[in-house]
Amino acid sequence: MSRTTIGVIGGGQLARMMYAPATRLGIGLRLLAEGPDVGAARIFKDVTVGDYTDEATVRAFAAGCDVITFDHEHVPTRILRGLVADGKLVRPGPDALQHAQDKLLMRQRLTDSLNAPAPKWRACANGDELWEFGKQIGFPIIAKASRGGYDGHGVWKVDRPDQTEIPFEEALAESAGEKVEIIGEEFVDFARELSVIVVRAPSGQAVVYPVSETIQRAGVCRETITPAPGLTEEQATRIAKLGLDIADELQVTGVLAVELMQRHDGSVVINELAMRPHNTGHWTIDGAHTSQFENHLRAVLDLPLGDPRARDRWSVMVNVLGGTRDDLPSELLHCFARDPKLRVELYGKDMRPGRKVGHVNCYGDDLDEVRARAEHAARYLMGEIGEG
């Protein structure tokens, strides 16, 4: 393979974490960043600052790249189709990526093509249709904007027919020039949330990582445990096959994350899809033989994919959110002195309360011990506890 340049659109922590494996593999990276001080822009050598929703900006950036991939799913589909029409490699391509951009399209495609497990749902053009859906299946229900939501944004719980807190006018506004619709969904009284990470190459080769349990608070992933405790081999195999089937049906290139809700009877329904490295796969950086970031780059270049198996029995990742400590690197002295096996990744972001600014990874044979180590380090970095 001759020296190849991958263009990454989006300057967040996911792009930042692609940098180390790209360097090891001798892959050139260029970055289209939202601003000069975002996390990835602080370490990439070749950075263009510009608006990823502006077609001229994206085209000019892509001209200097052999293939394009993403830190997020928000580049307008029409721009990506224009790049493909010009002969540029876009991975994942717009035909696949649109199913992560548009939750309604995702529901329609997976229901029609795969009969994939899903909550009861309906596209709702206005409040009256949403209330009618709720009356039909019973309140509470969930309302989602089909585009633009993340980390709990664009999602509302509707407890009663006369609830008026959903800002329909705002929710139905166009997102980057694309139509937005409201989806009514069954409120799933789930036992827990799960995630499965699949990586697929254009040749059709695919690998799947062990299923993770994800722990969410206020719509934000706080912790993952891998493999998901208590999941039977049959359940894990069925979820892995579901992820592989979706990746193949949509012809995904790169990482596909399938977020799931597990009901109390053990069955699962699909919540959302993501087509780029995913927060629930950060454990793979230290806990798997090949990280999701390296495998994403391998897939983008259609290289043979690496081993997704875990290195140890248990891996726990805990996100570090902005708290009361401003200078996180200076706090590593305590963390590493207390736990030499601890792995920490900081994202180079300005501190803001509740913002994802890093994560910690721990792995080992005893889940309670591994989880306690990871949670202690994350809580210390957030200023929730002192030394001890």
N, C-alpha and C positions, 0 to 999 in steps of 0.2 A: 504494500500500500504506500503510495507516494504521500508526501506531506499534504494533509487535507485540512481545510479550514471550515469549522462549524460556526455558524452564526447563531447566537442565542438571543432571543428577543425577550426582554424583561430582566431587570437587574436585582432581583431579590435574593434570598438565601439559597433558593434552589439552583439558580445559575452559579452562585458563589461556590456551592458544593460540587459542581461539575468540574471546577478548575483543577483540583488536585489529581483526579484520575485522568483528565485530559493531558496534563503535564507528564504523568508517568507513561502514557501511551504515545507521546510525541504528537498529539493532535493540536492543531492551532485553533484557538477560540477568539472570536470577535463578539462584542457585546453591544446591543442596542439598549441603552439604559434610560430610565425615566428622568434621571438627574445625575449630576456628577458625584454625589455623595452617597448614593444607595449602596447596599452591602457589596454586591458583586463588582461595582465600578471601582471599589477601593482596592481590588486585587487584580482585576483583568488589566493586561497591558494595552489592549486595543479596544478602546471604548468610543462609541458614538452616542451622544446624548440627543434624544429626539422623541417625538410622539409616535408611539406604535399604532395609533389610529389614523395617522396621516399616510396616505398611499405613497406619495413621493418620497417621504422619509424612509419608509420600509423598503421600497424598491432600490433606492440608492444604497442602503445598507446591505441588502441582499446581493447586490452586484459584486461585492467583494468577498462573497462566501461561496463555498461549494455546496453546502446544504444548510438548511435552516431548521432550528428546533426552538423550544420555548421554556421559559420559566413560569408561564401562566397561560391560560386559555383565552385571553381577552382580545387578541388581534382579530379585527373584523374578518369574517369569512370571505367577503368579496375581495379583500386585498390579497389573501392567501391564494384564492383561485386565480387572480391575475398573475401571481408569481409562478404558479404551476403552468399556466398557459404559456408563459415565457420560457418554459423548460427548466425552471429552478426546482431542485429537490426540496420539498417541504415535508418534514417528518416529526410528528404525524401530519398527514395531509388533511386538507380541509374537509374531505368527505368523511373522515373519521372524527376529526376534532370537533366538528359541529355538534356531535352528540354529547360532548362534555360542555360545550358552550350553551346549549339549549336543552334544558331539562325536559321540556315537553317533547321535543323531537326524540330525545333519549327514551322516554317512556313509550312513545309510539313504536319506535323501531324494535326495542327489546321485547315488547309485548307481541307485536305482529310477527317477528321473525324467529324469536327464540322461545316465546311463551315463558319468558323469564319471570321469576317470582317478584311481585311488586305489591305495594299497598293498593287498595282500591283508589282510583284516581279519575279525574275528569278535567278537561280544559274548560276554563270559566272566563267568559268574555266580560263579565261585570259582576258586581256584588250580588245581584239577584240570583244569578246562576250558581255562585258560590254558596249562598244560603240554601238554595234548593238542593244542592249536592249534600250539604250538611244535614238537612232534614231527611234526605233519603237514606243515608248510611248511619246517621246519628252523630251528634256532637259529643266531644270536641273533634275538630278536624284541623288539618294543617293547610295553610295557603302559602304558595311559593311563587316568586317571580321566576319566569322561565329562564331569564338571563341575568347575569351580573351579580348574583349573590355569592357570598363567601363568608366563612367563619360566623355563621348564624345570621348574617345580613340577608334581607330579601326573603325571610321566612317568618311566618306569623302563626301562632296558635289561636284558633277561633273557638271560643268556648260556648257561644250562644248565638242564636240567629240575629239578635239586634246589636251585636258587637260592631263598633264603627272605627276601631283603632287602625284598621288596615288602610294606608294611604293609596287608594287605587290609582288616583291620577299620577302620583309619583311612581308607583310600582309599574304602571303600564307605559311609562315614558320610554322612548327608544334608548337602547344601550349600544353606543358606538354605531348608530345608524341602523341597528337591527331591531325588528319588531319584538316587543316583550308581551307575554301573556301571563295570566294567572292560572296556576294549577291547583286544584283542590285535591288533597290527599287524605286518606284515612289516617287518623291519629293512631300510631302503633304503640301500644303499651309494651315496649320491648324489654327483654331481660338484660340485654347488653348490646353494644355495637361492635362490629367486627370489620376487618379490612383484609383484602387479599391483593397482593401486588403481582402483576404479570408483566413480563417483558417479551415483546414480539419483534422479530426482525423482518424486513421486507421479503426475505427468502421463505418465510413461514416458520422458521425455528422459533420456539417460544419456551420460556422457563417460568416457573411460578414459585414464589417464596412461601414459607409457612404462613398460615393464617394468623393474624394478630387480633387481640382484643384491644379496643381503643376506649379510653375513658375521656369523656367530654364534659366540660363545664362551661356554661354560658355560651354554648355553640362553638367553643374552641377546644381542639384536641389538647389535652394536658399530659396524657400518658399512654404508652402502648406496652402490652405484654405479649411476647412471642415465644413459643406458640400460645395461642389462646387457651387458657386453662380450662380443663374439663371438656374440651371438644373431642368427640370420638373420632377414630380414624375414618369411619364412614362419612361423618359430617365434614371433616376436613377435606376428604377426597372429593366430595360433592361440590364444596365451595371452590376448590381449586379448578375443577372441571368447568364450573360456571364462569370463572374468570377467563379461562383459556378459550371457551366457546365465544364469549363476548369479544375478546381481542381478535379472534379469527373472523367472526361475523362482520365486525366493523373495519377489519383490515388495518388495525392499529400498528404503527411503527413506534417503538420505544416503550416507555412505562405506561401501563394502565393500572390505575387503582380503582378497585370496586369497593365502595363503602356499603356495608350491610347492617341491617337491624335483625337481631335474633329474637324471635318470640319466645315466650315462656315454654312452649311445647318443643323448642329446639329447631323449628323451621326458621328460614331466613327470607328476608325481602331486600331488594336492592334499594338503597337510598340515593346515592349519586355516583357518578363516574368522574375520574380525573385522568387526563392524558399528559402527564409529565411526572417527574419525580415527586413523591408525595410525603407529607409529614409523617404518615403512619409507616413509612419505609425507612425513616432515618436510623432505626436500629441496625439496618444492614451495613452501615458504614463500618461498624466495629464488630457486629455480631454475625455477619454472613461471610462466606468465602469470597463472594463478589458483591459489591454494594449495588444498590439500585442505580446510583449515579454512573458507575462504570458500565453497567449493563445497558443503561439508556444510551450512552455514547456508542457502545458497540453496536446496538441495534440501529442507531441513526446511520452508521457507516456500513451496515450489513456485515459485520464481523461475527464470528461464532460467539455465542453468548456464554458467560461465565456461570460457575456453580452457584446456585441460589441457596444452598443448604446452610443451616445455622452452624456456627462454630462450637456452640455450647448448648446445654440443655435449655437454659432460659436467657432471654435478653429483655431488658426493660429500658425504654426511652422515656424521659420526662422532659417536657418543654420548660424552658426558662422564660418567664414573662417579665416584662419590665416592672420593677418594684422600687424599693427604697435605696438600693445600692446603685451608684452612678458609674463606678469604675470597676467593671467586672473582671478584667484581667488581673487587677491587683488583689482580687479576692481568691484567686486560684491557689495561693500559698496555703491557705487553710484547707481547701478542698483536696489538693493532692497530698498534703501531709497526712491528712486523715485517711485517705483512700488512694493508695498508689495505682490501683487498677482502674480507677475512674477515668472515663473518657468524656471530654468536654468539647463542644463545638460552639463558638461564639460567632455571630453573624455580622459584626461590624456595624450594627445599627445604632442610631441615636436612641437614647433611653426614653421610653414613654410608658406610662402605666398600662399594663395589660398587653403590651406588644410582644410578639415572639422575638426574642433577642438571642436565643441560643437553645441548646438542648444538652442533656447529659445521657450517656449510655453506660449501662453496667450489664455484665453477663456472668453466669456461673451455674452451679448445680442446684442451689437452694433458692427457690423463688422468693420466699419471705426475706431472706438476707439480701438478695440482689435488689429487690424492690425497695427495701429500706435504705440501702446505700444510695440508690438513684434519687429517691424522693428527698433524702436529707440534703444531698448536694444541690438539687434544684431549689429547694426551699431556702437554703443558705444564700445562694446567689440572688434570690429574689428579696432577701432581707426579712424573710418570715421567721427565721430562727437565728440565733447567734452561734458562736463557736461552742463545740461540745460534742 
